[in-house]
Amino acid sequence: MQNLDWSNLSFKYRKTDAIIVSYYRDGEWSAPAVTKDFNFSFSAFAGVFHYANACFEGLKAFRGADGKLRMFRPDQNAKRIQDSGGYLDMATPSEEMFIEMCAMCVKENIDFVPPYGYGASLYIRPVLIGMNPQLGIASSKEVVFAVMCAPVGTYSGAASLSTGTAVLSRNYDRAAPNGTGHFKIAANYATSLHPYNLSHKLGYRELLYLDPAQKKYIDEFGSSNFLAIKGDTYVTPLSDSVLPSITNKSLQQAALDLGYKVEKRRVPVEELAEFDEVNACGTAVFITPIGSIDDKPTLESDTITKTYTFGDPSKVGPVSEKLYKYLRGIQDGTVEDTHNWCYFL
């Protein structure tokens, strides 16, 4: 095992031992191959450089309390990359191929899987990239599918379940109406970089986007989905421009398992005043408690129209903490996996 400070990893690039690669040419995929070369060699005319012909995924592997290695719900990531790549009209790996290559990546980098007890994990990043030379606007006919990984802690680098602040984005949109917001394609993230960077410079951990059509309803945070606790109910937005988060989906089931109600519906922005707890949730961030959200006329404005505060803004809410411990327990093997979400290696 690597001699790393497992309790202080944060979420950043760290070179591991190998990546797994397969190429799609002439109508078929090559056999997955292990390589220690982390560099790709593409034509300068490759579609990814001009038209963002690329999508990606994110999932995690855990070393459990029993010493066993688990990947969490890789079948769901396989389905989602098929949706994303399919929207780009590119070849996509089968579910079996996707899981096989993710498992290969974990095994080839097994020394980087954090020990149990540190709240850390091995983040797995599959990418699908269009690589054939082209000039006109077109989908890529030749594709590389690669799986890489890195050991990670929390997304912000702060301790697990430490609260942060957020700001509403009223003059920036994450996605267009009838656009690609519900796919995990690279272009979505490129368009969000400027407002996300700006919100960070202003001291906020997160940026909350509203629906792009009317600016009346909550969509999602810059990094992940939105979830709120209102009494005994778990509330999360229903929107065509929100990425279907596997973590959010799992937390909804966890809430039901623990006896809470779940509502997936349109969430008016004014309803922020009625929530007891608010969190960002996703594979990278898991659950990030949001203590308060500022509403401003524009992101650049010095004027704060209203500040929404949730419970004690200095600490995670009790329901959110319970959900975190329950789901993390399944990933660590300390809570029974009744839904068969874990894939053992």
N, C-alpha and C positions, 0 to 999 in steps of 0.2 A: 504494500500500500504506500502511496505517495506520502511524503513527510510535509503535509500542508497544515495550515492553521484552520482546521475544519470549522471552527466557531466564528471565523471572520472572513468568509468567502465573498460575500455580496454577489451581485449578478453582473459578471464581466467575462470577457474573453480570457481563457487560459488554455494554452496549447496542451493537448493530450497526446496519446501515442499514435492514433490512426483514425482514418475516416473510411467509410464504405461507399463505393461508387458503382453505378451501373449506367450504361449509355443506351439510348433508344435510337437506332438507325435502321433504315430499310425495313421498317415495320416490326421490329422485335427488340427486346431488351437483352443486353449482354448479361452474362452471369455476374452477380454481385462480387466485387473484388475488394480486398483490403489493401489500402495504400497508406504509406507514411508521408506521402507527398501531399501537402495541404494546398497546393497551388493548381489552378485550372489553366489550361491554355486554350483560348478561344480566338476565333477570328475577330478582328476589330469591327466587323460587320455583323456579329452575332446579335440576334434579335433582342436579347436581354439588355444590351447596352443602348439600344435606340428606342425600344417600345416597351420596356419593362416586362418582357415575357418571363415572368418568374412568380412563384408562390412558395410558401414554406409552412412548416408546422412546428409545434413545440410540445414536448411531453417530458415526463420525468421517470427516472428509475431510482429505487430506494433500496438501501440495505436495511432489512427489518430487524426487529428485536431478536428474531430467531436466526439471524445470520443469512437468511435467504434474500436473493435479489428479486425485485418485483418491478415491472413496468406498469404504469397506471393507465388503463384503458387505451392501449395503442390501436385497437380496432376502430375507435371513434376518430382518432387522428387520421387513420388510413382513409376512412370515408370522407373526411373533410378535405383532404388534399385531392381526392378524386373530384370533389365538387369544384374546388378552386381551379385545379388544372383543367378540368373539363370546361369551365367557363372561358378559359384562355384558349380552348381548342388545342391543347397539347396532350400528348400521350401521358398517362399516369400509371403508377405501379399498382398492381393488384393488392388487395388487403394482405394476402399471404406474403407477397414480396416485401411490402412495407414493413410488416412485423418482423420478418426474417432479417432484414437489413438493420432495423433498430436493435434487435437482439445481438446481431453480430457486432454492432458498434459498442454496445455495453460490454460485451465479453472481451473485445480487443482493448478496452480502456478500463478494465475492471479495477485497476489500482487507483482510479480517480473517483470511484463510487464512495461517497463519504460514509464513515462509520455511523451506526445507529446512535442516536442520542444528541446529535448536534443541530437538529432541525435543518439539515442540509440535504442535498440530493444531486443526482447527475442529470443535468438538463440535456435533452436530446433534440437536436435541430435538423430535421430533414428538409432539404431544399429541392425544388424542381426548376430547372433553368433551361431556357431555350438557347441553343448554341449554334445553329447553322447560320452561315452568312446570308444576309438578305439586305435589300435596300427599301423595297416597298413595305407598307404596313401590312403585316401578315402574321399569322400564328406560326410558331416554330415547328418544323417537321423533325428536327433532331433535338433530342433533349438529354440532359444529364440529371440523374436522380442521385443525390448524395446525402449521407447521414453522418453528422458530426456531433460532438458532445463537449460539455464542460461541467466541472463541479461548481455548484452555485449555492448561495445562501439566499437571503431575502433580496427582492428586486431593488429596493432603495438603499440597501446596505445597513439599514437600521435593524434593531432587534425585531424578532417576529412579533406581530400584533401591536407594534407601536403605531400610534395615530399620526395622521398627517392632515394637511389642509388642502382644499381644492378651490377652483374658481370656475365659474360658468363661462363657456365660450358662446357669445352671442354674435360675434362678427366673423367667426370662422366655422366652417363645417368640416366634419370628418369624412362624410360621404355625400354623394348626390342622390336625390330622389330617383328611385329605379336604377341605382348605380351598383357598385361592387362592394358596398360596405359589409355584406354578409359573407364575403369570400376572404380568405387570408392570402391576398395577393400583395406583392411587394409595393406596388404603386400606391396602395392605400396608406402605407406608412410614410412614404416619401412626402405626400401632401400634408401630413399631420405634423411634420417635424418643426416647421417654423412656429406655429402657435404653441406647441408643446414646449419647445425651448424657451419661448417667451414666458410662459407660465412658470417655468422653473426659475428663470432669472428674477421673477417677481416674488419668489419665495414659496411657491405652492408645490406640493408634491404631485398633485393630479389636476387634470383639466377635464371638465365635464362638458360633453357636447349635447346639444339639443337636436331635435329632429330637423333635418335640413329643409323640409318643405314649409313648415309653419313656425318653427322655433317656439312651440308650445309644450312639447313633451320631451322627457329625458330619453336620450339614446344610450350612450355609454361613455366611459372615461377614455382618455387618450391611450392608456395602456391595456384596458380590460373592461369587462362588463360592470354594470351597476347593480347592486343589490341593496335592499333596505329591509329593516325589521320594523313592523308596525304592530305593536301588541304581540299577538301570537301568530302573526302572519309574515311570511317571507315574500317580498315584493320585488319583481324584476321586470324591466321593460319588454314589451312585445313590439318589435319594430323590424321592418324589412331591411333596414340599413345597419343592424347590429350583428356583429360576428357571433355565431352560435358557440359560446364558450363551453368546453367540455367540463371545466371546473364548475361553472355556474350550473350546468345540467346536473352534475354530481351533487353539488350542495343543495339543489332543490330536492333531490331524492333523500339526501341526508336529513333535511328539515322534516320531510314527511315521516322518515323513520323515527325521528325524535318527537313526533306528535304535533308538529306545527302545520299550519295551513300554508299553501303556496299559491300565489297569484302572479301569473305572467300576463301582463296587460299594459295598456298605454298608461304612462305615469305623468300627469301634468306637473310642470315644474313647480307650481305653487304647493304641491303636496309635500315638498321637502320640509315644510314647516310642521308636518304631522308625523315625521319618522322618528323613531327612538334610536335607531342605529343605521349607519350608512357605511358601505364598504365597496372598494374596488375588488374584483375577483377575476382570476385567470390563472393559467398555468405558471407563468413567471411570478406574478405577484401573490398568488394563492388568495389569501384574504388580507387586504390592507385597510384597516379601519380609517375612516374619514371623520375627523372631529368637527369640522365646520366647512361650509362652502360659501364663498363670497359671490354675490351677483353684481356684475358691473355692466354699464352700457356697452363698453367695448373692453377687450382684453387690455388695451394700452391705456385706458382711462385711469385717472387717479381717484375717481369717485366710486365708492362702494354703495350701491343702491340698497342692498340688504345682505345680512349675514345669517345663514341658517346654521344652528348648532345642534348637535345630536348627543343626548345624554350627557355624560361627563366627557368633554372633548379631549381630555388628557389620557383616556384609557379605552381599551376595546370594550364594546358592549357585551353583556353576559350571554346573549343568544349567539352572537357572532363567535365568541370564544368557544362556546359549546359545539357549534358547527365545525369550527377549525379542528378542535381536538378529536371529534368523531371521525372526520374525513382523514385527517393525518394519521389517526390510529389505524384506519384501514390500510393506508399506504405503508405504515410501519409494521403491520402484522400484529398490533396489540388490540385491535377491534375486529370482530368477525366480519369477513368479507362475504356477506350474504348475497350480494349481487354479482359475484364473480368478476369484479372489475380488474383484479390484479393478474398480470401475466408473469408467471414465474420463469426464471432463467436458470 
